[in-house]
Amino acid sequence: MTTNQYDSRTADKFVVRLPNGLRADIEAAASAADRSMNSVFVQAVRQYLDGQNRQSLLLDALTNAGAPLPPAVSSSL
C-alpha cells in the first residue's frame, strides 16, 4: 500500500442514527451511482457543509454591500 492511499481501518468513525427509510434511500442512491453507501453519505454531508459555508459568505457579502464604502474608496469614485 502506498502512503497516499486511504486506509479505512484508521479513519475516524462516527455512528449515526438514521430515521426510518433513510438507509434504504442511501442504499438506492449508492446502487444507482455504483458507489458505496459511505461515499454517498460523505458526499451529502460535504455538500451540506459547503452550502452552509457558501450561504454564510453570500450573506456576509450582502451585508457588506449595504455598508457605506470606506473614505479611501468612495473618494476615488
FIVOKE-361985 format. One record per residue: residue in three letters; y, x, z of N, C-alpha, C, O in turn. Coordinates in steps of 0.05 Angstrom, whole numbers, plus 5000, padded with zeros to 4 digits. Atoms other than C-alpha are relative to their C-alpha. Last residue first. Layout:
REM residues N
ALAYXZYXZYXZYXZ...
***
This chain:
REM residues 77
LEU500650215020614346984852502449914985502349744968SER500549885026615547654886499549804978499149874955SER497549895011618947344946499650124973501550154958SER498350215010612946894960502650104988503749984970VAL501250135024608047474964502049804989502449794965ALA500249805021612047915012498949884974499749974952PRO497449945012614047315054499850204977501250164957PRO498549804984606847095066502550074986502750064961LEU500549735008604946465027501550195019503750125029PRO497849875015605245805064499250294994497850425009ALA498349844983598445505084502250134983501850194959GLY497850174990595444955042501950155017504050045024ALA498450085023591245445001502349835009504449824996ASN498149795007588845765066501849924977504150024975THR498249994977585545115089502250214994504650154999LEU498350245002582445025020502150005022504449925018ALA498249965023579845745021501949764997504349804991ASP498049804993577045655091502050044978504450064983LEU498150134981573645005070502150205009504550125012LEU498350185015570745365009502049865019504349835011LEU498149845016568145945051501949824985504349874983SER498149884981564945475102502250164985504550144991GLN498350214991561645075046502250105019504550025017ARG498250075022558945705015502049785008504349805001ASN498149785002556045925082502049954978504449994982GLN498350024976552745245093502250224999504550175005GLY498350225004550045265022502049965023504349905019ASP498049925020547245955032502049784995504449834992LEU498249814987543845725096502250104981504550124988TYR498550154981540745115060502150195013504550115015GLN498150165015538545535001501849845019504249825014ARG498049825011535346045048502249844984504549894987VAL498449924977531645495086502350184990504650154999ALA498550244992529045185021501950075023504249995023GLN497950045020526945874995501849765008504249785005VAL498049794997523146015059502349974981504650004988PHE498650064975519545345055502250205005504550135012VAL498350245005517645444982501749945025504049875023SER497849925017515246154997501949764993504349804991ASN498149844985511145915056502450084983504750064992MET498450194983507845355017502150165015504450075018SER501050064974505545884967501849805015504249785009ARG499049824979507445854895498749935026497449725028ASP502049784998504645544831500950225019500850455013ALA498749755008511045134823498150245000499050464995ALA498750045026507444464823501350264990501450304966SER502150025020502744704879501349974972500350094953ALA501149735003508644934922497949994977497850184961ALA498049845013512344274912498950284994499350394973ALA499950105028506043874929502050174984501550244961GLU502549935014504744294992500149924970499350074953ILE499849715004512044225014497550104984497850264966ASP497949955020511643475005500350294993500550364970ALA501250085026504943445042502150044977501350124955ARG502049795008507943845099498849934973498550114956LEU498649775012513943375100498150224992498650354972GLY499650015029509742745107501350254989501050304965ASN502250115016510442655182500750004970502949904963PRO500350294999516043085210497749914982496950054963LEU499050145023514743835214499649705004497749615016ARG501250264999514144235278501249834977503749794977VAL498250225006515844955261498449745001496249724990VAL501550255002512545575290502049784996504049765011PHE498650214987516246225274498549744996498049664973LYS501350265004513446885252501449805018502449875039ASP499350194979516947545240498749734995498549654971ALA497550165004513247975190500549825025498649755039THR498049904982508048495212502649844998504549915012ARG501149974973501948145183502150105020501850045044SER499750244985505947915123498950025028499749865046ASP502550034984506548625097500449755018501849775038TYR499750184977511748645041497349975014495349925001GLN501450265002511149234993500349855026500449975048ASN498150225007516649764994498549734997499849534991THR498250074978512550285032501849774994502949655013THR497649855000506850284982501949915021501549695032MET497650175000500050005000502550185000502750365016
***
